[in-house]
Amino acid sequence: MKKIDCHTHAFPWEALEAMQKYYPELIELHTNDDGSKYAIWAKTPLPAWNGQKRIDKMDKAEIDIEVIQNPIIYNKLDENTPDLCRAVNNSLAQACNEFPERFKFLVSLPLNDMPETIKEIARAVDELGASGIVIPSNVNGLYLDNPQFIPFWEEVARRDLMVFIHPLYSSFYKDDEGPTLLAFPFDTTLSAVKLVLSGFFEKFKNVKIILSHMGGALPYMARRIDVPFEIPSFLPGYSERLIKLPSEYMKNFYLDTSLNWSKSAFNCAKDLVGIEHLVFASDFFIETTDYDERTIHFIESLELSDIEKKMVYSENINELLK
């Protein structure tokens, strides 16, 4: 059964060097005794991209295609971001060109600069062959419903491009727990809810958005978000915002299966968006993990028909990829 992993990460050495050039305080570059290279970012080892080595891993897991992305670029957005995005996108495109039947990539954008963002979408899609866009859950603390991002969403809608929302550090999260443990899924949830409550899907009815990590807490909390719309006294001012309940708009999202090996969570997500909007993803990049094989084993353990498995593994995402 064909499998397309829509959420994996790739760190070409040229892109890591570009990041280290601009932000030496955020990333360290290292070389192992065997000559292999890696970076340290946020205390996490990022292995330099090796296409053949990744294919060997894919073959072992029986994965046909990986969609690669590099979201760490969004951890600092400033005047250097346009140049850095171009460097990252060039590197990812080169990695895909080496094995065009096995890899597709999502473009990174300088979202702090709208004119440069529109230009890079055109370059990356028309010239480099990007299959979609990856954006963070917030941009320097601004969420994706902010009016300054309307030109971006208009261009996405015009080109009918898939958008993948990857979580980022939240300015609202103040705690000593590692942010990837709780802050990331929380920020995905907040970002998605703010889009819905802004009336986003009334204006952009056909924009296709994938939320990583099974939508954070969105499936579990969807009906709670409906409460002020059903009971106006619960939170005055909300009930007039939307034509339908928030949970109805949430069905527009696609949710990926990464890092969530719970049958209850999967069923909750399936109940919210339907099997047609669930996509196979592993969040693989750490070479010592078996996220890819473990995710496949999890999906195989579910009570899904072969038709439903095909939808999750490849058919749903195949409709979104350019």
SVG drawing of the C-alpha trace seen along z (x, -y; Angstrom):
<svg xmlns="http://www.w3.org/2000/svg" viewBox="-27 -44 64 48">
<polyline fill="none" stroke="black" stroke-width="0.4" points="0.0,0.0 1.5,-3.3 2.6,-5.6 3.3,-9.3 4.7,-10.8 3.6,-14.4 5.6,-15.6 9.3,-15.0 12.3,-17.3 15.4,-17.8 18.5,-19.9 20.8,-20.2 24.3,-21.3 24.2,-24.4 21.1,-25.5 22.6,-24.8 25.7,-26.8 23.5,-29.7 21.6,-29.7 24.8,-29.5 26.2,-32.5 23.3,-34.7 22.5,-33.3 25.7,-31.8 24.2,-32.1 21.3,-29.8 22.9,-26.9 26.2,-25.0 27.8,-23.0 29.7,-19.8 31.5,-17.0 31.6,-13.4 34.8,-11.2 33.3,-9.4 32.9,-12.7 29.1,-12.9 27.9,-16.3 25.2,-17.6 24.0,-20.8 22.8,-21.4 19.7,-23.6 17.6,-24.0 19.6,-21.2 18.5,-18.9 20.9,-17.2 19.9,-17.8 21.6,-15.4 22.8,-16.9 20.8,-15.7 21.9,-12.5 19.4,-11.6 20.5,-8.0 20.7,-7.3 17.1,-8.7 15.9,-6.5 17.4,-3.4 15.4,-4.3 12.3,-4.9 12.7,-1.5 13.0,0.2 9.7,-1.4 8.1,-0.8 7.5,-4.5 7.3,-5.6 7.5,-9.5 8.5,-11.9 7.5,-15.6 10.4,-17.4 10.4,-20.8 12.7,-23.0 10.6,-24.9 13.5,-25.9 14.0,-28.8 11.0,-30.5 12.6,-30.8 14.0,-34.2 12.5,-36.5 14.3,-39.7 15.9,-41.5 18.0,-38.4 15.0,-36.1 14.4,-36.6 18.0,-35.6 17.9,-32.7 14.6,-31.4 16.0,-31.5 19.0,-29.5 16.9,-26.9 14.5,-26.5 17.3,-26.1 18.8,-23.4 15.6,-21.5 14.8,-21.7 18.3,-20.4 17.7,-17.5 14.5,-16.7 15.9,-17.0 18.5,-14.3 15.7,-11.8 12.5,-13.3 10.4,-10.2 11.0,-9.9 10.9,-13.5 8.8,-16.6 9.4,-19.8 7.4,-22.6 8.7,-26.2 9.7,-28.4 8.7,-32.1 9.9,-35.5 6.5,-36.1 7.7,-39.3 8.0,-40.8 4.8,-40.4 6.3,-41.6 9.2,-39.2 6.8,-36.4 4.8,-36.8 8.0,-36.9 9.4,-33.7 6.1,-31.8 6.3,-32.5 10.0,-31.6 9.7,-28.4 6.6,-27.1 7.2,-28.1 10.9,-27.6 11.9,-25.2 8.8,-23.0 7.7,-23.3 4.7,-21.2 3.2,-23.5 4.1,-25.8 5.1,-25.4 4.4,-28.2 4.7,-28.5 1.7,-28.6 2.7,-32.2 5.0,-34.8 7.0,-36.7 4.0,-36.4 1.4,-37.4 -1.1,-34.7 -2.2,-33.8 -5.6,-35.6 -3.7,-38.9 -4.8,-41.3 -1.1,-41.7 -1.2,-38.1 -4.2,-38.6 -2.0,-39.1 -0.4,-35.7 -3.7,-33.9 -5.0,-35.6 -2.0,-34.3 -2.4,-30.8 -6.0,-30.8 -5.3,-32.1 -2.7,-29.4 -4.6,-26.7 -1.6,-25.8 -1.6,-23.5 -0.4,-25.1 1.2,-23.1 1.1,-24.7 4.0,-23.7 4.0,-24.7 6.5,-27.2 7.4,-28.6 4.5,-30.6 5.0,-34.0 2.2,-33.0 3.9,-29.9 5.9,-30.5 7.1,-27.3 10.1,-25.2 8.8,-22.2 10.3,-21.6 8.3,-23.5 8.1,-20.6 6.3,-18.6 3.3,-20.9 3.8,-24.4 3.9,-23.1 0.6,-21.3 -1.0,-24.2 0.2,-26.7 -1.2,-24.7 -4.5,-24.6 -4.5,-28.4 -3.5,-29.2 -6.2,-27.1 -8.9,-28.4 -8.0,-32.0 -8.2,-31.3 -11.7,-29.8 -13.0,-32.5 -11.8,-35.2 -14.1,-34.0 -11.2,-32.8 -13.2,-29.9 -16.0,-32.3 -13.5,-34.3 -11.2,-31.5 -13.6,-28.5 -11.3,-26.4 -7.9,-27.0 -6.4,-23.6 -4.5,-23.7 -2.8,-20.7 -2.4,-21.0 0.6,-19.0 0.5,-16.5 -3.2,-15.6 -4.2,-19.2 -2.8,-19.6 -5.8,-19.6 -8.3,-20.8 -10.3,-17.6 -10.6,-17.1 -11.7,-20.8 -13.8,-21.4 -17.2,-21.2 -15.9,-23.4 -15.1,-26.1 -18.7,-26.0 -20.0,-26.8 -20.1,-30.7 -21.9,-30.3 -24.6,-28.0 -24.8,-29.8 -24.1,-33.5 -24.1,-34.3 -21.0,-32.0 -18.8,-34.5 -20.6,-37.6 -19.8,-38.8 -18.8,-35.5 -22.2,-34.3 -22.4,-37.0 -19.0,-36.3 -19.8,-33.3 -22.6,-31.9 -22.0,-28.3 -20.5,-26.7 -16.7,-26.8 -16.6,-23.0 -18.3,-23.0 -15.5,-25.2 -12.9,-23.0 -13.9,-20.2 -12.0,-22.2 -8.7,-21.4 -6.6,-18.3 -4.8,-16.7 -1.6,-14.7 -0.9,-11.5 2.5,-12.5 3.6,-11.8 0.2,-10.7 -0.1,-6.9 -3.4,-6.9 -6.5,-5.1 -8.7,-7.4 -7.0,-10.5 -7.2,-9.2 -10.9,-8.5 -11.5,-11.9 -9.7,-13.5 -11.6,-11.3 -14.9,-12.2 -14.1,-15.9 -12.7,-16.1 -13.6,-12.7 -11.3,-10.1 -11.0,-12.2 -9.0,-14.8 -6.5,-12.7 -3.0,-12.3 -0.1,-10.0 2.8,-11.7 5.7,-10.7 7.7,-13.9 10.8,-11.8 14.3,-13.4 16.1,-12.0 18.0,-9.1 17.9,-7.1 14.1,-7.1 11.6,-4.8 8.8,-7.3 8.0,-6.2 7.8,-2.5 6.0,-3.1 3.4,-5.3 2.7,-2.7 2.4,0.0 -0.1,-2.3 -2.2,-2.9 -2.3,0.9 -3.5,1.5 -6.6,-0.6 -10.0,0.7 -9.8,-0.8 -10.8,0.8 -8.2,1.0 -10.0,-1.8 -9.7,-4.0 -6.0,-3.1 -5.3,-4.1 -7.0,-7.4 -4.8,-8.1 -1.6,-6.7 -1.6,-8.5 -4.9,-9.4 -5.8,-12.4 -2.4,-14.0 -2.0,-13.2 -5.0,-15.5 -3.3,-18.4 0.3,-18.2 1.2,-20.1"/>
</svg>
